Amino acid sequence: MKNTHYLKQIVTIIIFFCTLQGFSQIPVGYYDSSSGLTGNELKSALHQTINNHIEFPYSSSDKDVWDILKEADRDPTNANNVI
């Protein structure tokens, strides 16, 4: 019975890390437009890659970088902790 519980934990951990690995990758083709470029051509291609990002101010009364960092670093099992 103890081995069954241990095996379930191992399988759960493996599935978790496989799922995490799948979501933590750069999307296929993300940097294809900048491959092999240098100088201003590289700069321009990278600009086009990230051109549609959302900008947040460093500090403001609305949502800012500090608010985002608090959310991103919050421990999901304990809101009083950061990871």
C-alpha positions as CSV (number, residue, x, y, z in Angstrom):
1,M,0.0,0.0,0.0
2,K,2.8,2.4,0.8
3,N,4.5,1.7,-2.6
4,T,1.2,2.6,-4.4
5,H,1.1,6.0,-2.6
6,Y,4.7,6.6,-3.4
7,L,4.2,5.7,-7.1
8,K,1.2,8.0,-7.4
9,Q,3.3,10.9,-6.0
10,I,6.1,10.2,-8.5
11,V,3.6,10.0,-11.4
12,T,2.0,13.3,-10.3
13,I,5.4,15.0,-10.1
14,I,6.4,13.8,-13.5
15,I,3.2,15.0,-15.1
16,F,3.6,18.4,-13.4
17,F,7.1,18.9,-14.7
18,C,6.2,17.7,-18.2
19,T,3.3,20.1,-18.3
20,L,5.5,22.9,-16.9
21,Q,8.2,22.2,-19.5
22,G,5.6,22.5,-22.3
23,F,4.4,25.9,-21.2
24,S,7.8,27.4,-20.5
25,Q,9.2,27.2,-24.0
26,I,9.6,30.0,-26.5
27,P,6.8,29.6,-29.1
28,V,8.0,27.8,-32.3
29,G,9.2,30.4,-34.8
30,Y,9.1,33.3,-32.3
31,Y,12.6,34.5,-33.3
32,D,12.7,33.2,-36.9
33,S,12.5,36.7,-38.4
34,S,15.7,37.7,-36.6
35,S,17.7,34.6,-37.3
36,G,21.1,35.4,-38.9
37,L,20.7,39.2,-38.7
38,T,23.1,41.7,-37.2
39,G,23.2,45.4,-36.5
40,N,20.2,47.6,-37.4
41,E,18.5,44.7,-39.3
42,L,18.5,42.6,-36.1
43,K,17.3,45.6,-34.0
44,S,14.4,46.2,-36.4
45,A,13.4,42.5,-36.5
46,L,13.4,42.2,-32.7
47,H,11.4,45.4,-32.5
48,Q,8.8,43.9,-34.8
49,T,8.8,40.7,-32.6
50,I,7.9,42.6,-29.4
51,N,6.1,45.6,-30.9
52,N,2.7,44.6,-29.7
53,H,3.6,44.1,-26.0
54,I,1.7,45.8,-23.2
55,E,3.6,48.5,-21.3
56,F,3.0,49.2,-17.6
57,P,4.4,52.3,-15.8
58,Y,7.2,51.8,-13.2
59,S,5.0,53.4,-10.6
60,S,1.5,54.9,-10.6
61,S,-1.8,54.9,-8.7
62,D,-3.1,52.3,-11.2
63,K,-1.6,48.9,-12.0
64,D,2.2,49.3,-12.3
65,V,5.3,47.1,-12.4
66,W,5.3,46.6,-8.6
67,D,1.7,45.3,-8.7
68,I,2.6,42.8,-11.4
69,L,5.7,41.6,-9.6
70,K,3.7,41.0,-6.4
71,E,1.2,38.9,-8.4
72,A,3.9,37.0,-10.3
73,D,6.0,36.2,-7.2
74,R,3.1,35.3,-4.8
75,D,3.2,31.9,-3.3
76,P,0.1,30.1,-4.7
77,T,-0.2,28.1,-1.4
78,N,0.2,31.1,0.9
79,A,-0.7,34.7,-0.2
80,N,1.6,36.1,2.6
81,N,4.7,34.6,1.0
82,V,6.6,35.2,-2.1
83,I,8.6,32.7,-4.1
